[in-house]
Amino acid sequence: MPSFYPAASVRTSNSLSNYRMLFQVNSDQSAIQRLQLQLSTGRRFQTPSEDISAAIKVLSSQRQQEFRTQTEVNLKQADSILSVTETNLAQTQSLLNQVRATAVEAANNTLSDDQRTALLNQVDGVLSRLTEIANAKFGDQYIFAGSNVRTDPVSLNNNTVVFSANNEKLNTISDYNAVVTTNVTAQEVFGVRSNELIGTADLNPSVDEETPLSILNLGNGIRKGAIRLSSGTEAVELDLSNAHNLGEVVDSISNVSLGGRQLVATLSATGIDIDYVDGGGGLLRIDDVGSGATATDLGINNTDSGSLSPSIGADLNPTLTPTTKVSQLFGGAGLPTGLSMRITQGGKNYIVNTNSLDTVEDLLNRIERTGANVDASIDPTGRFLQVQSYESGSKLSIGENGDSLATLLGLRSMTEDTPLSQLNGGDGVSLNTTGDDLVITRNDGTTFRVSLTGSQTVGDVIERINNNVGNFTAATRVEASLATVGNGIVLTSQSGAQAVSVTSAGGSQAATGLGWTDKDNITKQSTVSGSGDFVIGGRDVSGVEVDGVFNSLLKLRSAISNEDYASMESIWGSMDLDLERLSIARGFVGTRQQDIASRLEKSQDEVVQLKTIESDNADTDLAGVISELSQRQAALTASLQLLGQTARNTLFDYL
């Protein structure tokens, strides 16, 4: 046996023995280097290939920690914004409580001029301060501007406050598939937009080849699938699942042949009609395949109606879209050109005409670009137009401009169907519970009295006047009608010996509430029209106002200036609603901050768990590494000694 181990020299060459010893030395050195690197870095591995399973867990944990770190930044930023918002809301609430006390004081009709001036100065100061609060910023972001964070939300201009931002929610990512709202809108806090003037006329667009299937059936769309067409002797199943508009449906059906007879599908103003090309009649059954509903939704399922050709499709009821052609409106009759209507806001008139319009979007843009502070849009049902004011301190109404466009679009704010309760900004018309409400003087000096008891609408008032038993003599008849320009109820009579007039009967406020008289002129006399008739024109008492803080303050300032003590009660009521709105907004802020605090706590707990997972899979066991390193160093020393001994071998070691 040789003098070294483990090589058996009788069976192993020197070169192989040396190679094996060098390999052992290199292995020990490599292991020592790896262990020393683990000690210096604290990591079990330096590259994923060293431990693929652990590396996957570590990378996943690190990725989730990065996400959690960012969501915590998001949440803390959101909490900061909401904290600033809460501070401003608290100041707003304090100011509103003060100014409401001012409104109570202003109702005292014994105030001196100096006292009224002082109250006006106080209201002006609150208006200015609230404008500053509404334009408050966090960093470079306006906190009440919705998504338009670079624009001042409101501007105070003498007797109006205009809102120029938007009311969109701002959301930030707080978790996987979860967001937190970081703002409250100006509408939620201050009330900066009016209720919508929603049209009453269904614009009922017709269909054409470009009509998307998704807007049919009042926006419910089509349940896509296959339909079955049958002549009684042959049936064809037609897959329409890839169709996107009616043109594609029509083309697909028109490519079908049944029993050697070609089908043809055409579009009417309302739906799809199907017939044989030869027009020879016969059985033509159209139904759904299996449990599908495509034929039913397309209005062409005729299994319950005889199934004979031609098949006349049902009304598909498409909704309005901005790209709907104005020529498609009113069942394809279209919107006539040359018509116009009048928008009245803040004592100014803005004219909208129908010349050169192509789409509904063109019409909406034309309304918004008149100069009036309004938004025009399609209502959520997709059937009507709606107009909304964003100018506080003024009233928005829409009337005619000598023709019928406002009525045609259903946007006229005073029609015969308008409830009396909606007039005068929702204050309605004060009538006598019993007895007469109006005294009308004829052109011959005689009078007749009108009771409006039980009247509910503007049309009821017109009917009560026109059908009054004392108002049927042609020469002295006083006829009530809606104004042809703007809004209001007009009283017209033939010319006569003296002017026609109208006043309220004792105890009633009907003449004032209907727009003929006011507190300074309790009787309204007629003027002579261009045709020589006597005419009493009524004020426009219809329309909507912004229901909010600024509108209440502007109305309060006006009431104090004009010593209009009768308006104070309604102003108090609106301020109470403003305070209620503000309290709700503060509740939103508090709830969201609580949600953020909860999410932050949860996120921090998850980060701890993720770091634990990362540590368990990536961090080295120092005690184990040190122990293994000692063993490896001892093994390396032994290998080097053996290698040195082998290098000194002579021939005698083999004898």
Secondary structure, DSSP 8 states (H G I E B T S, - for coil): --SSSS--TTTS-HHHHHHHHHHHHHHHHHHHHHHHHHHHH-BS-SSGGGSHHHHHHHHHHHHHHHHHHHHHHHHHHHHHHHHHHHHHHHHHHHHHHHHHHHHHHHT-TT--HHHHHHHHHHHHHHHHHHHHHHT-EETTEETTSTT-TTS-SEEEETTEEEE-S-----EEEEETTEEEE----HHHHT--SB--EE--S-------TT-BGGGTTTTT-----EEEEE-SS-EEEEE-TT--BHHHHHHHHHT-EETTEEEEEEE-SSSEEEEETT----B-EEEESTT--HHHHTT---TTTT-BSSEE---------TT-BGGGTTTTT---TT-EEEEEETTEEEEEE-TT--BHHHHHHHHHTTSSSEEEEE-TTSSSEEEEE-EETSEEEEEEESSSHHHHTT--S--TT-BGGGTGGGT-----SSS--EEEE-TTS-EEEE--TT--BHHHHHHHHHT-TT---TTT-EEEEE-SEES-EEEEE---SS--EEEE-TT--HHHHTTS-BTTBSEEE-EE-TTS-EEE-------EEB-SHHHHHHHHHHHHHTT-GGGHHHHHHHHHHHHHHHHHHHHHHHHHHHHHHHHHHHHHHHHHHHHHHHHHHHB--HHHHHHHHHHHHHHHHHHHHHHHHHHT--GGGG-
